[in-house]
Each structure stands twice: as C-alpha cells, then as structure tokens.
C-alpha cells in the first residue's frame, strides 16, 4: 500500500510517501512554492501528483493550515495534533510521552498516555515563542540559524515579551558590547523561557521534540533541566507528514 502524507505548514509544506509502512520519499518546499508550482485550483486546492512525481497512491492524508482547502476527494484531512502524535508513535514506538512541537508560527504541547491524548496546550497568538522568533533574531545578528542554535552558555537577560520589540533590545545589547555568541545564547534561552510556562503542567520522563526547533542544540540543553529524556527522532520536521502516512496506513 502506498500512502501520501502532506503537512501544510505556515512556512513550508512537508511531503512524505510511504509504501508498506516504510518511508520511501520525502520532500520539503516553501508554502508559496507548493501552491504556485504543485497545485491546481478548481474551487478547492487540488494537489497535482504528476508535478510532484509521486505516481500511483492508495490513500492520501493531509494536515496543517490548509487541510480544509485541499481536494477532499483525494485527501482525508486530520487535525495537526493527531498527525503529530501518530508521527511520534511511528518514529519512537512509544505510547507514553509529552510531545512539544515548535513550528514557525505556533507551539503545540500534547500529553499522550497509553496511546491516547489526555491533555494539550496551544499557542497560536504570539510569534515570540515560535520558530519565526529565532529566524528574526538570527537575521538581526547576521548569523545562520544553525550557528545560533549551538550557543547556550552565559546568556544575558532579554526582557522584551514581543518578537518585534526584541529586535530593538538585541541591537541595544550589541551596542553595550555583549558578544555575538552570548547574544545567540540569550535568544535561545529567551525562547526556552517562553516555552516553559506552556510545559509547566506537563511533567513526564520522556519529551519528544518535533518541528524545526527540534534541531536547536541549545533548546534541547535547556529542556534537559526539566526532563529526564529528550527523545531524538530522525525526522522532526517531517513528523506531521509522517503521522499522516501512518494514520493512512493504519486506519484507512
């Protein structure tokens, strides 16, 4: 059985193809590029499988921002929480965990017990606790996201609670002579501080970190203060699309 999973994110679209429950293809494109070059429009967004070079499929499942606009004759839509939890099942084999997904524009925290979602917390209103915050601050510091993610020692306090005003505060710290390395640590620690209240009621031994921020070394170091085990998964950015495929393979 061949199952296609698509996670329509705010910044990027993640696409995964499974055959007999094994991942055989994955790709990521910007959201705008996806809609412009891989879709047709006829009242609803219709994903053009020929342009994606996908070939024949048995099932297709979508999640994310545009899930209600895709061609429902082809795709079965599921909510993002379900997609990410099923991705966690597939990639770890665990049935009890806390899942933290830090996307470009939102944050999801989900508690899973015996394979069932028992609690959750969402933040979709403030960019200061999302991946976009890191992107903006890396741009101000003129460093790559990868380089910035490595720093977690000796952070200085950044007090601004707004992603926009944080830019001005960061520039002020540069003017005060704070090193770029320490400012990178400070940005990462500032994001961790904003995530911590969302995580405060979710105490467990195992934390699965997904989304682009899962590749941030500093965030993982800070989270180790609160969790015994930060579970690494092979494809954190593709977790939602993988969950779509796993759901399509298991229940459709």
C-alpha positions in Angstrom: 0.0 0.0 0.0 1.3 3.5 -0.9 0.2 6.4 1.3 0.9 10.1 0.7 1.0 12.4 3.7 1.2 16.2 3.4 1.7 18.7 6.3 0.7 22.2 5.1 2.7 24.4 7.4 2.8 28.2 7.5 6.3 28.4 6.2 6.9 25.1 4.5 5.0 22.1 3.1 6.3 18.7 4.1 5.5 15.7 1.9 6.1 12.0 2.7 5.3 8.9 0.7 5.1 5.5 2.5 5.0 2.1 0.9 4.1 -0.9 3.1 4.6 1.3 6.1 8.1 2.4 5.1 9.1 5.9 4.1 10.3 5.8 0.5 10.3 9.5 -0.4 10.2 12.9 1.4 10.5 16.5 0.3 10.0 20.0 1.7 9.1 23.1 -0.3 8.1 26.6 0.8 4.4 27.0 1.2 4.1 29.6 -1.6 6.2 27.5 -4.0 3.9 24.5 -3.2 0.7 26.4 -4.1 2.2 28.0 -7.1 4.0 25.1 -8.7 2.5 21.9 -7.4 -1.2 22.7 -7.2 -4.2 23.3 -9.4 -7.3 25.3 -8.4 -10.9 24.4 -9.0 -12.9 25.8 -6.1 -10.5 23.9 -3.9 -6.8 23.4 -3.9 -6.0 20.2 -5.9 -2.6 18.7 -5.4 -1.1 17.7 -8.7 0.6 14.4 -8.1 2.2 14.4 -11.6 4.1 17.6 -10.8 5.2 16.0 -7.5 6.3 12.9 -9.4 4.5 10.8 -6.8 2.9 8.2 -9.0 0.1 5.9 -8.0 -1.1 6.0 -4.4 -3.8 4.2 -2.4 -4.5 6.7 0.3 -3.7 10.4 0.9 -3.9 12.2 4.2 -3.3 15.9 4.9 -2.9 18.2 7.9 -1.9 21.7 8.7 -3.1 25.2 7.9 -4.6 24.3 4.5 -6.1 20.9 5.3 -9.7 22.2 4.8 -8.9 23.6 1.4 -7.3 20.6 -0.2 -9.2 18.3 -2.6 -11.2 16.2 -0.2 -12.0 13.7 -2.9 -8.3 12.7 -2.8 -7.2 13.7 0.8 -8.6 12.7 4.1 -7.9 15.7 6.5 -6.9 15.1 10.1 -6.1 17.7 12.7 -2.5 18.6 13.5 -2.5 17.1 17.0 -3.4 13.7 15.7 -0.9 13.9 12.9 2.0 14.8 15.2 1.0 12.2 17.8 0.9 9.5 15.2 4.2 10.7 13.8 5.5 10.2 17.4 4.2 6.7 17.5 5.8 5.8 14.2 9.2 7.4 14.9 9.7 6.3 18.5 7.4 3.3 19.2 6.4 5.0 22.5 2.8 5.2 23.8 3.5 7.5 26.8 5.2 10.8 26.2 5.0 14.6 26.1 5.2 16.0 22.6 6.5 19.5 22.1 6.1 20.8 18.5 7.6 24.3 17.9 6.6 25.4 14.4 7.2 28.6 12.5 4.1 30.3 13.9 2.7 28.1 16.6 3.5 25.8 19.5 1.7 22.6 20.5 2.3 20.6 23.7 0.5 17.3 23.9 0.4 14.7 26.7 -0.1 11.1 25.5 -0.8 8.2 27.9 -1.2 4.7 26.7 -1.6 5.9 23.1 -4.3 8.4 23.9 -4.2 12.3 24.0 -5.1 13.2 27.6 -4.1 16.9 27.7 -2.8 19.7 25.5 -1.7 23.3 25.4 -1.5 25.5 22.3 0.0 28.9 21.5 -1.1 30.3 18.1 -1.1 34.0 19.0 2.4 35.1 19.8 5.4 34.8 17.5 7.9 35.3 20.3 7.6 31.6 21.4 7.8 30.2 17.9 10.5 29.4 15.3 9.9 32.7 13.5 11.3 34.5 16.5 14.6 32.6 16.1 14.7 33.4 12.4 14.2 37.1 13.0 16.9 37.3 15.7 19.4 35.3 13.6 18.8 37.9 10.9 19.5 40.8 13.3 22.7 39.1 14.5 23.6 38.2 10.9 24.3 34.6 11.8 22.7 31.4 10.4 20.1 29.6 12.4 22.4 26.6 12.6 25.2 28.6 14.1 22.9 30.4 16.6 21.4 27.1 17.7 24.8 25.9 19.1 25.1 28.5 21.8 23.6 28.1 25.3 26.3 29.3 27.7 26.3 32.6 29.6 23.0 34.1 28.3 22.2 37.6 29.3 18.6 38.6 30.2 16.3 39.7 27.3 13.2 41.2 28.9 11.0 42.0 25.9 7.9 39.8 25.6 7.3 40.8 22.0 9.2 39.4 19.0 9.1 42.8 17.3 10.5 44.8 20.2 13.1 42.1 20.9 14.9 43.2 17.8 15.5 46.7 19.3 16.5 45.2 22.6 19.0 42.9 20.9 20.6 45.8 19.0 20.9 47.6 22.3 22.8 44.7 23.8 25.1 44.7 20.8 25.8 48.4 21.4 26.6 47.6 25.1 29.4 45.2 23.9 27.7 41.9 24.5 29.4 39.2 22.3 27.5 37.7 19.4 28.0 34.2 21.0 26.4 35.3 24.3 23.6 37.0 22.4 22.9 33.8 20.5 22.7 32.0 23.9 20.4 34.7 25.1 18.0 34.4 22.2 17.8 30.6 22.7 17.3 31.0 26.4 14.6 33.6 25.8 12.7 31.1 23.6 13.1 28.4 26.3 11.7 30.8 29.0 8.6 31.4 26.8 8.1 27.7 26.2 8.5 26.8 29.9 5.0 28.1 31.1 3.4 26.0 28.3 5.2 23.0 29.6 4.8 23.6 33.3 1.9 21.2 33.8 3.4 18.5 31.6 5.8 16.6 33.7 7.0 13.3 32.4 10.2 11.4 31.9 10.1 11.5 28.1 9.8 14.5 25.9 9.6 14.2 22.1 10.7 17.4 20.4 9.4 18.0 16.9 9.3 20.8 14.3 12.2 22.8 13.0 13.3 23.9 16.5 14.0 20.3 17.4 17.3 20.8 15.6 18.3 23.6 18.0 21.0 22.2 20.3 20.6 25.0 22.9 16.9 24.5 23.3 17.5 20.8 24.0 20.2 21.6 26.5 17.8 23.9 28.4 14.9 21.4 28.3 17.2 18.8 29.9 16.8 20.8 33.1 13.1 19.8 33.1 13.0 16.3 31.5 15.0 13.1 32.1 14.9 12.1 28.5 14.7 14.3 25.4 13.8 11.7 22.7 15.5 12.3 19.4 13.7 11.4 16.3 15.1 11.1 12.9 12.8 13.4 11.0 11.5 16.1 13.4 10.4 18.5 10.6 8.6 15.8 8.8 6.8 14.4 11.8 3.3 15.7 10.9 3.5 14.3 7.4 4.8 11.0 8.7 1.9 10.9 11.1 -0.5 11.4 8.2 1.0 8.5 6.3 1.0 6.3 9.4 -2.7 7.1 10.1 -3.5 6.4 6.4 -1.7 3.1 6.6 -3.3 2.0 9.8 -6.9 3.3 9.7 -7.9 3.9 6.1 
